[in-house]
Amino acid sequence: MAKSTKKKKSPPTEEQQLKRQKASFKRKIRNMFTGAGFTYIATNDKEMYIGHRKVEVDALFIFENIWLVCEDTVQKTGIMDHIRTKNEAVGEIRDNLPDFISKLVELFPGSSDLLQKYNPDRIKLFGLYIPLNDPMLTPDDYYRFGNLTFVLPQTFNYFKWIVDCIKHSARNEIFRFLKLTNNQIGKISSGSDTQKITAPIIYPREFTGITDKVRVVSFMMSAEDLLNTCFVLRKDNWEDSIWLYQRLIKKSKIKQIREFLEKKGEAFYNNIIVALPDDIAFRDQSKKYVGIDEINDLESNCELILTKEMNSICVIDGQHRIYAHYVSGVDSKQERRIAELRQQLHLLVTGLVFDKDVKAEERARIQSEIFDDINSNATKVPRTVLTQIKRIKNPIDDESIAQSVIEALNKEGIFRGLMQVSSLDSGRIKTASIVRFALRYLVTVKPAEGKHSLFEYWTGDKEKLLSIDDRELQNYVKYCSEILREYFGAVRKNMRKYWDDDTSKLLSVISLNGFIIALTRQLGVNGVQDFDFYDQVFSRWSFDFSSEKFPYTSSQYRKFSNEILENAFDIPKETLETI
């Protein structure tokens, strides 16, 4: 009897792969927004004439009066025409919003109540452009396509992570990204006392020892109010700021605490540590408003008055204990129990009250130091978080400057989008070892005796920089970045086949560290030069960076720098021993 033979499946065609990729990406976008409590309107493939043009919206997500018109793409290159078209479409929708609503009601009669819940003048419409790959836009592009808000891959991955962890309660993160405030969402508020949170306070008689510009109050606050007003300065999010230090929320830890809450129904006894907004107020027993300095004499017979505004209370420590009370949006036994506890349980909160003249960077420095002190003996804090805290506490430390240079390189030029600056992005080049073992020595403002760094060649105001002047620090970071772009620009020009080959070792950490260490060591011989000089250096040097023949391994950074200095820069061996 003849054996039956199974016909082998043909591998998917490029067109099929692209189709699957599109479907998968659209599904992720839908799950992210619906997971945060938005309602999905399936506008994809629904063409409509709005204003002077035909438009098609990939997806529409609605929460109350907040409308997110979403456009997505999986293209890697040549997407500027697509962005331009979508920018114009969103502009037409905004200019003709009543017509857009009417068309949607025609297409989706089952959603008419949702679509007509608010008058058009109350609707806040955002055009979100969500690319699978970073389109590498310039500042001019962002200005030109002003109808769109770009949700770049790192931001999208961050939102996916947060929504997966805390479900509907992640919505405030999205609103913070969109720069929305409470009074812009839902029905217009009367601004009455219902928008205030009052809490009895306990005020320490003495200063805390932190700084005379910071006072401390302790009070009880419901988990629900905290959940609805807090935010966290997480290092891996969308914000372009060095003043971010907290780690990502952990789903497993949230789950563990949530199960404890459901089972025990008890609040935690250890304090939540927060920084309070500037508009807080204090009221005595007779409901008279008093200043914070007067509370020393009044002891605890006072109330703390907080405006009920989302994203106004900055959590320094305790984010997992707060977010374990999240709103899941699922009608389960656990959610029903947690819903009760959100209102019932009051958490003990210690709040920092800053003098209004304390600058944002000083506030962040104080907050990060407190976070570091609290967590130094707790769960091990990831090195990336410790590096960021160190950067906030001392921004002119050599590793701090090196990290700032890495981020500057990643924003523009030949390294744009190649550096892994966040645990959520997929940059090709991991940067921790580059900062720690090579770049810090090139950019340090305090080189070791007999050594050189770029600082001595920089013509900016060194005294201001050493006194931690932020503007001069940025100028120095820009200078270091420009030198590295010229240097590595010459490397790329002369070794382009390896630069463009993902399998080569040219952009590996060991190679990049070798090149950076070589640049640092030759400063005492050649100083700082321009692109043409480095181009001449590398045009006469040949080296095999293929993965099969690259001879250096692990941490042989200095050994590889010897190869570069001797055979590319023509520095004699006897000189190498002295630099």
N, C-alpha and C positions, 0 to 999 in steps of 0.2 A: 504494500500500500504506500503510495507516494506521500511524502511529508508535505504538509501545507506550509507555505512560506508566507510570513507576514510582510506586507509591503511597508518599507521604511518611510516614515514621515519626512517630507522635505523640510529643510530648515526654513523658517519664516523669511519672506522677502524683506527688503529694506522698507518697502511701503507698508507691509504688515507690522513690522517692528515699530515704525513711526506711529501707526494707528494705535497700537497697544500702549505706546508711551504717552500719547495724547490722552487716551481714555484713563490711564492710571493717574496722570497728573490732575486731570479734571476731578477725578474721584477724591483725591487727596484734598483739593481745594474745597470741594463740597463738604467733606467730612469735617474739615477744620472749622469752617464757619457754622455749620449746623451744630457741631459739637459745642460751640460757644453760645448756642441759643438763637442764632439767626434762622429765619425761614427762607428756604430755597425756592426760587421761581425759575423754572427750566426754560430760559429764554434762548438757549443755544439752537441754532438753525431756524430761528423765527425772525424773518426779515420784516422790517417796517420802515415806512417813510416818516421821518421826523424833521421838521423844518425844511431845509433845502437838500437833504440827502437821505439815502437809504442806509439804515444802520442795522447791525446784528450784534446783540449783546451775548457774550459767552455764558454769563450767569448773573443773576440778581439775587442778592441776599438782603433781607429786611429784618430790622429789629425796631419796633415802634416807628419813629419817624426817620431812622437812620437807614439810608438806602446805599448799598454797595454795588455799583455797576462794575463787574469784574471782567477783565480781558486777560486771557492767558496765552502763552505760546511755549512750544518746546524747541523752537528754532535756536540754533547756536550762532549763526551769522546772518548778516543782511536783514536785520529786523527793523531798521529805522523807518522804512516805508510803512510797516505794520503799526509801529508806534504812532507815527504821524496820523495815519487814518483813524486810529482809535482815539487819539487826542481830539481830532476834529469832531468825531462822533459824540464824544462826551460833551463837548462844547455845545453841539446842536441840542442834545438832550436837556442840558441845563437851561438853554435859552427857550426851550419849548416844552417845559416839564408837564403842563396840563395835557398837551397832546400825547406825550409819552405815556402818561397814566391812562388816558382813554384807550390807547392802542393795547396796553397791557390788559386792561379790563376786558376788551374784546377777545384777546387771545386766551386769557385765563379767567373766565367768568367765576370759577369756583374760588378764586382768591380775591374777588372784588372787595370784600369787606376789609381785608388787609391792605389792599392797594389804595382804597379810598378812606382809610381811617383818619388821615390827616390832610389838612388843606395843603396845596402845593407850596405855599409860602412858609410852612412849618417844616417841610421835608429837608433834611440835610443829605445831599447826594454826593457821593465820592466815586470818582472813577479810579478803580484800582487796577494797575497793570502788574500782572504776576508772571514773570518769566521763569522757566525752569533753570535757565542759565543766565548769569549776569551779563546784561547787554553792554556793560562798560561805558556808561554814559558820562559825558563831561558836565561840569556845572552849567555850561551854556545850554546843553540838551535839556537839563531839568527845568531851566527857565523857559525854553522854547515850548516844551510840552507841559505847560503849567496846569492843564485840565486833569492831568493824571497824577496819582500818588503811586509811586513804585514800591512794590513789595518784593524786594530782592531776595534771592535764595536763602541767605542767612536769616533774614527777618521771617520769611515764611516758615523755615524750619523751627525757629524759636516759637512762633505761634502754635505750630503743630504740637510741639513738645508741651507747652503750657496748657493747651486745651486738653491734651491727652491726660494731663495730671489733675487739673482742677475743673474741667468741663465748663459749665455755664459761667462760673466765676472768673474765667479767663477773659470774659467780654471786656472788663475794665482795662485790661492790657491793650486790647485793640483800640478802645476809645482813647487811651493815652497816646497811642501811636498816631491817631487821627486828630489829636489835640482838642478833644471834645470835653466839655464840662457838663456838670449835672443839668444846668438850666437849658442846655441845648438838646437834651434827650427827653422824648416823651412829651406829655402835656406841659404847658407853661405853668411854672410853680408860682404860688402866691408869695413865696419868700418868708413865710411865717415861722413861728418857733418850731414847727414840725421839721424844718430843715436844719435844726440845731441838735447837737448831742450835749447833754449835760451829764457831768460825772462828779461825784464827791471826790475831793482830793486829799492826799496826805503830802505835806510839804516838809522836807528835811529842814531843820533849823540852820544847819551850817552849809557852807559851800561844799561841793562834792570833791574839789581838788582837780577837776578836769581843766577848767579855765574860768577866769572871772567873767567871761562873756557868755557862759552857758549856765543856766539854772536847771534844776531837776524837779519834776513833779511826779507823783505816783497816783494812779487812779484806777477805778474799775470801769470796764467798757464791755458791752456785749460783743460776742463773737461776730454777730451779724453786722453790727456797725463797723467793727474793725475790718471785716472782710470787704465791706463796701466803700471804705475810705482809704485803704492802705495801698502802697506800691513798694517795690523793691528795686534797688539799684543793682540789677544783675549784670555781671561782666559780659555775658554772652547774650546781648539783645541787639536791638536795631540802633541804639543811640550812639552817636559819634562823640564820645567824651571819655577822657581818661579818669573821670571821677566815679567810675563804676567798679565795684569790688566784690559783690556777693556771688556765691556759686549758684548754679542752676538748681531748681527745685528737684527733689528726688521722688519719683512716683512711688517707689516701694516704702519710703518713709511716710509719705502722705497716707498711703493705704493702711499702714500699721497704726498710725495715730487715730485714723478714722474708725478703725475697728475697736480700738480702746475706748473712744468716745461712745460708740454705740453700746458697748458692753457695760461700761462703768457709769456713763452719764455724768462724769465729773469734770470740772475745770482743772487746769494745771496750776500748780502753786508757784512755779517759778515765773519770773517776770518776762513779759514781752518788752523789748527795748525799741523805742521809736524816736524819731525826730519830729517834733510838732510843727505845724505851719505857723507863719508869722501872725495870722489873723485870729489867734486864740484870745480868749478873754476870761476874766475871773469875776465872780459875783459872790458877795457875802450873804449872810443869812437874811438881810433885809432886801435882797435882790439888787443891791447897789453894786455897780461895777467898780472894781478896785485893781490897782496895779500889782504886778507879781511881787514887787518889793514889800508891799504891805502885808503879804500873806504870812511873813515870818511871825507877826504878832497875832494874827488871827488863827494860827494853827490850822486845824483841818475843817473848820466850820465854813467852808467855801465850796463853790462849784466851779468846775472848769467848763467853759463853753466852747464847743468846736462846731464849725460849720460842717454840715453833712455833705462834703464834697468828695467825690471819688478821686483817687490818686493824689491825696493831699497829705497823708501821713506816711512818712518814710520809715519802713521797717529796717532796723539795724540787726536785730536778733529775734528769732522766733517765727520766721515765715512759715515753717512747716506746721507749727501749732495753730497758726491762724488759718492757713489754707486747707487744713484737714476738714474744716467746716464748710467746704465748697458746696455750691448748688449743682447737683448732678444733672437735673432735667429729666431724670428717670423716676417713675413712680414705683419705688421699691420700698421694702420694709426698712432698709438702712436709711434711705433718703428721708423717709417720713420721720424717723427717730432723730436724725441729724437736724432736720428742719426745726423741730421743737427746741433742740439744744442750742441752735444758732441764736435764738432769742433769749433763751433761759439762762445760759451760762455766761458769766461775766469774767473776763480775764484780767489779771493784774498787769497793768501797763506802767512802765516807767518811761516818761517822756522828757526829752531834752528840749529846752526852750532857749533858742539862740537870740542874742541881741540882734536887732534888725540890721546893724551895720557889719555883721560878720559875713564875709564873702563866701560864695558857693564852694570854692576850693578849700577854704579853711573848715567849713562845716563838714565836707566830705572827708577831710583828713581826720578830724576828731571822730566822726562816725566809724571810719575804717579802723582806727586804733582801738575803739571800744569793741568792735566785732572781733578783731584779732585777739584782744585780751580774753574775751569770753570763750572763744573757740580754740585757744591754744592748748587747752587740756581736754577738749572734747573730741568728737569725730575728726579724724585727720582731714585737714583742709587741703584741697588739691594745690600743687605747686603753682599752677597758673593763677589761682586766686591769691596766694601769698605774694607772688610777684606783683600783681596788680595793687595789693594793699601797700606793698613797699613803694610802689611807684607813686601812690597818692601821698604817702607819708613823706617821701623824699624824692621829688620828681627830677632832681639833678644827680641822683645816684646813677652809676654807670649802667646798670641793668635797666633802670627806668628810662634813661635816654635811649638806650638800644631798642627797647620795646616800642617807644614812640617812633623811632626811625623805621622799624619794621612796618608799622602801620602806615606811615607816610609812603613807603615804597609800594605797599600793596594798593594804594589808591590811584596811582598814575604811573605811566612810564612802562619800562620793560618788565617789571615785576607785578604789574597790575593784576590783581585777582589770583596770583600764584601762591601767595603766602597763606598759611593756615593760622589766622589770627584769632579764631574762635573755636571752641569745641564743637560748634554746630555747623561750621563750614567745611568744605572739602578741598581746601587749598592744597596744591600739589606739594608745597614745601613746608615741612614742620619746622617751627621757628624756635622752640624752647632752647635747644642746644646751640643754635646760632647766636642767640642773645647771650647765653651763659658762658660759652667757651671761645667766642671770637669777637663779635660785634662790640661788646662792652668795652674791650680794650682799645678799639679804634676810636670810639666816641667819648671816652671818659674825660671828665674835666680835671681829673687828678691822676695823670699817668704816674706809674712807678718811677723811681729814680733811674735816670739813664734811658727811659723809654719815651716814645712820642705818641701823640694822638692828634686827631683833627682839631682839637680845641686850640692848640697853639697857632694854627694857621688861619683860624676864623677871625675875621676883622670886626665882629660885632662887639657890643658892650659886655665885656667879660665880668666886670664887677656887678652889673645888674643881674646877669645870669646866675652868678654865684649867690646872690641874695634871693634867688628863686623868683625872679621876675618872669611871669608867664609869657609875655610877648617875646622877650629875648630868648627864652627857652624854645619857643616855636621857631624863631629865626635860626637858632643853632641846629635844630632838628631838620629844618628845610635845607640848610647848608650841607649837612652830613648826607642827606638823601640825594642831593644833586651830585655830590662827589661819587657816591656809589652807583648812581645811574650812568654816569659817564664811564666809570671804570668797567662796570659789567656790560655797558653798551658795546665797548670794544671787544669784550670777551664774546658776546653774542655775535657780533659782526664776523669775527674770524673763526667761530666754531658753530655756525648756524645749524648745520645738520645735526649736531648733538643737542643743541638747545631745543630744537623742535621735536626731538625724539624722546618720547615718554619713557623709553626703556634705557636710555643712556644715563651715565652717572654725573653728567655735567651739573645738573641742578639738584644733586643729592646733598645732604647736609655736610658730608665729609668734603666734597668739592668746594661748596660755597664757603665753608669755614676755612679751608686751605687758601682760597683766593683772598678772603678778608684778612686773615693773619698775614699773608704775604704783603698786602697793601699796607697794613699797619707797620710791619717790620721795615719796609723799604722807605718809610717816611724820613728817617734820618739820613738816607742817601739821596733821594730824589725830591723829597717834599711832596706837596700836592700838585699834580699836573692835570692837564685837560684831556679830552677824548683823543685828540690826535696823537698825543704822547703814548697813551695806553694802546691805541690802535697799532702804532709802530711796534710796541713791545710784543703784542700777541700775534702780529702778522708774521713774525719770524720764528714762532714757536709752534711745534706740532706735537699733539698728544692724543692718545686714543682713549676716549671716554666711553667706549662701548662697555656694556655690563660684563661681557666675557673677558675683556682684557684690562679693565681698570685695576691697577695693582694694589690700591690702598683700601684698608678695611677699618671698621670700627672707629676709633678716635685718633687715627693717625693724621690729625690736622696739621701739626707742625712739620711732620715729615713731608707731606704733600706741598706745604708752603716752601720748603727748601727746593723742591723740584721747580716750582714756579719762579722763585727768586734767582736760582742759578741758571736755568735754561731759557727763561723768558726775559727777565730783567738783566741778565748777564752780570749778576753780582757774584764775585769770587767766593769760593768756599771759605777761605780764611775770614772774609768779612761776615759771612753768615753766622759764624760763631759769636759775633759781637752784637748782633742785632736781633 
